[in-house]
Amino acid sequence: MQDLSKYIDGGLLFDGHYRLIKLLSTEGGTADVWLAENYESVDTKLSEDTDDVIRVDGTGVLVAIKIYRPKNILDVDGEQNFRSEFKTIFNCHHTNLLPTTDYSICEGMPYLVMPFCENGSAESLIGKLDSEDDIWKFLADVSAGLSFLHSVNPPIIHQDIKPANILIDSNRNYCITDFGISVKSGVEDDRYLDNESSGTTIYMPPERFKDGYKPNAGSDIWSFGATVYEILTEDVPFGNQGGAAQLEGAQIPPIKNAVSKKIKNIVYACLNADPQKRPSAEYIAEYARRKGKSNRLVLITTISIVVGAVLLSVILWNSRPQALEPFAVYKNSGDSIISLQKQEATEIKVLNYGMTLNRLNNAEAIYTKALREVTDDKSAKDSIRNRIVFIQEIIVALDEYKGVCDTLDFVTNEDLPIQISIFSEKRDRISETLKNKISNL
């Protein structure tokens, strides 16, 4: 640990702004996290003796400062990467991400400033999260934060999801942290750290132990699954080996806790050895918000199989006689996607922007293919043309909806109650309008 005693015993302000109060945690050979008081926010008063303005210690905003150790001092390229990573995360505003509010370098030591979460981390929940409602909230909150990271362009892959990196804020929301300079943005970025020095082995998915690994969203999902598994069972699924055990054929040890099968199944799905077979963070968040009540995963899979089958029939059209003409095949495929979206619109409180946009784009593309095919059913073609126009109108309206949702995330993160109320109402109003339009497709 670096010698910072002069900033405590000597009363000096760290980097001229922060009064270090106590050490919160150490993180291996990388950094130490300190509880500190932002001295710029300390209350002031007039001295009764001298009429001077004096500061009142203990009245300022409390923050957590992650100070990197001297041996991790950055070279010129490293310092630039540090700044670039900070800027990437600084623009990510979401309720379930703990923001990095500032960064700098003091006496050769890079540091990051974050809000202080007095409720600690999810480590305190291991073996103690018994209520199913609490488990569903944990699943929903953390996956929502991951979904946001994975949806930005380029995607941000956390690479070190674990209980210690999920903090509990003052509103009892779960917030992902520790994605400052270690976060990996863009899968082709040369700045990825060596696998051996990035992440925590017991939470690493099997692909992390293979040559040529490139960070991907599925890796975060596996680590999330291992995290939930540990919180439920008090142990990680594969011991010290982490996901490497699955490369040797190890199976997921069953969860024996008295929790619902739906919770167990989503954890098992996250821990699938094949990254392509793991659910997305977006799906987990929606599934958890509904507490597993909707069987949409089966429905989506069924529709995907049907769509794939009918599209295959088009490919084989010239070699094998088919009962349906290509036009009908494409039309039915598009109708299946729209039916799924209409069903969701009647069940949820607010629309999921990313999923809705993806489905509408897919439906529009398939309907466009249908219009290129020959058919005697002129009225059906006209109907599809009208539906495409309506879809395009909804897609345009979705842009405004996304802007409102992003703003709501920001004001929520900044804890601005009046603005939160305003933009919550606006989001709900636009969502309801969009759901009505979708139901009329």
WOGIJO-V278213 format. One line per field, one symbol per residue. ss: DSSP state (~ for helix, > for strand, _ for the rest). phi: phi as a letter, one per 30 degrees, with the letter a starting at -180 (. if undefined). psi: psi as a letter, one per 30 degrees, with the letter a starting at -180 (. if undefined). A space follows every 50 residues. Layout:
ss=???
phi=???
psi=???
//
This chain:
ss=____~~~______>___>>>>>>>>>>___>>>>>>>>~~~__>>>____ __>>>______>>>>>>>_~~~___~~~~~~~~~~~~~~~______>__> >>>>>>__>>>>>>>_____>~~~~______~~~~~~~~~~~~~~~~~~~ ~____>>_____~~~>>>_____>>>_______>>_________~~~___ ~~~__~~~~_______~~~~~~~~~~~~~~~~~_____~~~__~~~~___ __________~~~~~~~~~~____~~~___~~~~~~~~~______~~~~~ ~~~~~~~~~~~~~~~__________~~~~~~~~~~~~~~~~~~~~~~___ __~~~~~~~~~~~~~~~~~~~______~~~~~~~~~~~~~~~~~~~~~~~ ~~~~~~~~~~~~~___~~~~~~~~~~~~~~~~~~~~~~~__
phi=.ddceddcddidddhibbcdcadcacbhccabccdbcdddcddbaddddc iddbccejcdddbccccddedceddddddddedddddddedccaecbddc daaabbhicdbbcbddcddicdedceibdcddddddddedddddddeded cdbddccdibdaedcbccddcidcbdbibddcdccjdcdddddeedcbjb edcddeddccdidbebedddddddddddedddciaddbiddidedddcjd cddddcddbddddeddddddcedcedcddddddeddddddhidccddddd dddddddddddddddcedcbdbdcdeedddedddddddddddddddccdb ddedddddddddddddddddddcdadddddddddeddddddddddddddd ddddddddedddddhceddddddddddddddddddddddcd
psi=kljgeffdefgkkkggfkjkelkellibgelkkkklkjffgklllkkfef glklkjkfflkklkkjjklefgkkaeeeeeeeeeeeeeefgjjkegkjkj fllakkhfjklkklkkjffalfeffjgfiekeeeeeeeeeeeeeeeeeef fljlkkkeghklefgjljafggkkkkahhcffkjjjfgkfgklkefgjak efgkleffglkgkkklefeeeeeeeeeeeeeefgklegbffaffeffggk lkkkjflilleeeeeeeeeegkfjefgklleeeeeeeeeghgfkhfeeee eeeeeeeeeeeeeeegeffkklekleeeeeeeeeeeeeeeeeeeffflek kjeeeeeeeeeeeeeeeeeefflklfieeeeeeeeeeeeeeeeeeeffee eeeeeeeeeefeefhieeeeeefeeeeeeeeeeeeeeefg.
//
